[in-house]
Amino acid sequence: IGATRAGLRYARHAPPLAAVLVRTGLFIVCASAFWALLPVIARRDLGLSALGYGLLLTCFGFGAVVGAALLPRVKRRFTVDAVVALATVLFALVSAVTALCRFIPGLGIAMILGGVAWIAMMASLNGAAQTVVPAWVRARALGIYLLVFQGGLGVGSALWGFAAQHVGVSIALAHGT
């Protein structure tokens, strides 16, 4: 309990870690619209079966693998802040395309780009969370980072589901970007 309190106290008084946590929270609450609403779009709007939805996720995963392979080269050319900014914009564009496009091969390409953006964002934020804290508090800081990430995903998904129920799935996803 004491170690947990020390980690929370550190996080509260460490501006670099707070910046990573705020960026993570803001990104994941918005990005959760994609994850929460993609199954509804796939089933209802695109008429896809479980296999079709799985293929969309396969494209996303393929993009993540490609992104992971390219990330070391990208990080040599750009700062972490630039990678985060580019990944945020790319993921927002992919979410907007997903909300508006009904051409399935085009969505497959968007999913690949989404996977690239997702892995770039996750690797950058996770790496930043680890590098801005000293070793003695690193595990606790990562625990807090994961709490913000998973909590933001859960809360954001519920909020976007509520929004989709009231304004429509495509409109909610387009505004989640």
C-alpha positions in Angstrom: 0.0 0.0 0.0 2.8 2.4 0.9 4.6 1.8 -2.4 1.4 2.4 -4.3 0.8 5.6 -2.5 4.4 6.7 -3.3 3.8 5.9 -7.0 0.6 7.9 -7.1 2.3 10.8 -5.2 5.1 10.7 -7.7 2.8 10.8 -10.7 0.8 13.7 -9.2 4.0 15.8 -8.8 6.0 14.8 -12.0 5.0 17.0 -14.9 6.6 14.8 -17.6 4.7 11.7 -16.4 1.5 13.8 -16.1 1.9 15.0 -19.7 2.2 11.4 -20.9 -0.8 10.4 -18.9 -2.9 13.3 -20.2 -1.9 12.5 -23.8 -2.7 8.9 -23.2 -6.1 9.6 -21.7 -7.1 12.1 -24.4 -6.1 9.8 -27.2 -7.6 6.7 -25.9 -11.0 8.2 -25.0 -11.3 9.5 -28.6 -9.8 6.3 -30.1 -12.2 4.1 -28.1 -15.0 5.3 -30.5 -13.3 3.3 -33.3 -13.0 0.1 -31.1 -16.5 0.4 -29.7 -18.3 1.2 -33.0 -16.4 -0.8 -35.5 -18.3 -4.1 -34.8 -21.7 -2.2 -35.3 -20.5 -0.7 -38.5 -19.2 -4.0 -39.8 -22.4 -5.8 -39.0 -25.2 -3.3 -39.5 -23.8 -0.9 -42.2 -21.5 -3.2 -44.1 -23.5 -6.4 -43.6 -20.3 -8.3 -42.8 -20.3 -11.7 -41.0 -18.0 -12.6 -38.2 -15.5 -13.6 -40.8 -15.7 -10.2 -42.6 -15.2 -8.4 -39.3 -12.3 -10.7 -38.5 -10.7 -9.9 -41.9 -11.0 -6.1 -41.1 -9.2 -6.8 -37.8 -6.6 -8.9 -39.7 -5.9 -5.9 -41.9 -5.5 -3.8 -38.8 -3.1 -6.3 -37.3 -1.1 -6.5 -40.5 -0.8 -2.7 -40.4 0.4 -2.9 -36.8 3.1 -5.5 -37.8 4.2 -3.3 -40.7 4.2 -0.2 -38.4 6.3 -2.0 -35.8 8.8 -2.9 -38.5 8.9 0.7 -39.8 8.9 2.4 -36.4 12.7 2.3 -35.7 13.4 4.2 -39.0 10.6 6.7 -38.3 11.9 7.4 -34.8 15.3 8.1 -36.2 13.8 10.8 -38.4 11.2 12.3 -36.1 10.9 13.2 -32.4 8.5 11.2 -30.2 6.2 14.3 -30.2 6.1 14.3 -34.0 5.4 10.6 -34.1 2.5 11.0 -31.6 1.1 13.9 -33.6 1.3 12.1 -36.9 -0.2 8.9 -35.5 -3.0 10.8 -33.9 -3.9 12.5 -37.2 -3.6 9.3 -39.1 -5.8 7.4 -36.6 -8.4 10.2 -36.7 -8.5 10.0 -40.5 -8.9 6.2 -40.4 -11.8 6.6 -37.9 -13.4 9.2 -40.2 -13.0 6.9 -43.2 -14.4 4.0 -41.2 -17.5 6.2 -40.3 -18.2 7.3 -43.9 -16.8 4.7 -46.4 -18.8 1.7 -47.4 -16.3 0.4 -49.9 -14.9 -2.7 -48.2 -11.5 -2.9 -50.0 -11.0 0.8 -49.2 -11.8 0.0 -45.5 -9.2 -2.8 -45.6 -6.6 -0.3 -46.7 -7.8 2.1 -44.0 -7.5 -0.7 -41.4 -3.9 -1.3 -42.5 -3.1 2.4 -42.0 -5.0 2.4 -38.7 -2.8 -0.5 -37.5 0.3 1.5 -38.4 -1.0 4.5 -36.5 -2.1 2.5 -33.5 1.3 0.7 -33.0 3.2 4.0 -33.5 1.0 5.7 -30.9 1.1 2.8 -28.4 4.8 2.3 -28.7 5.5 6.0 -28.4 3.3 6.5 -25.3 4.4 3.4 -23.6 8.1 4.2 -24.2 7.5 7.8 -23.0 5.9 6.5 -19.8 8.9 4.4 -19.1 11.6 6.9 -20.0 10.3 9.9 -18.1 10.4 8.2 -14.7 13.3 7.0 -12.6 13.8 3.2 -12.2 12.6 3.1 -8.6 9.1 4.2 -9.6 8.9 2.8 -13.2 6.7 -0.2 -12.5 4.2 1.9 -10.5 4.2 4.5 -13.2 3.5 1.9 -15.9 0.7 0.6 -13.7 -0.8 4.1 -13.6 -0.3 4.4 -17.3 -2.2 1.1 -17.9 -4.9 2.3 -15.6 -5.4 5.5 -17.6 -5.2 3.5 -20.8 -7.7 0.8 -19.9 -9.9 3.1 -17.9 -10.1 5.5 -20.8 -10.9 2.7 -23.2 -13.7 1.5 -21.0 -15.2 4.9 -20.2 -14.7 6.2 -23.7 -16.4 3.1 -25.2 -19.4 3.6 -23.0 -19.6 7.3 -23.9 -19.3 6.7 -27.6 -21.9 3.9 -27.4 -24.3 6.3 -25.7 -23.5 8.9 -28.3 -24.1 6.4 -31.1 -27.4 5.4 -29.6 -28.6 9.1 -29.7 -27.0 10.5 -32.9 -26.2 7.4 -35.0 -23.1 5.3 -35.2 -21.4 7.0 -38.2 -22.0 10.4 -36.8 -20.6 9.4 -33.4 -17.5 7.8 -34.9 -16.9 10.7 -37.2 -17.1 13.0 -34.2 -14.8 10.7 -32.1 -12.0 11.7 -34.4 
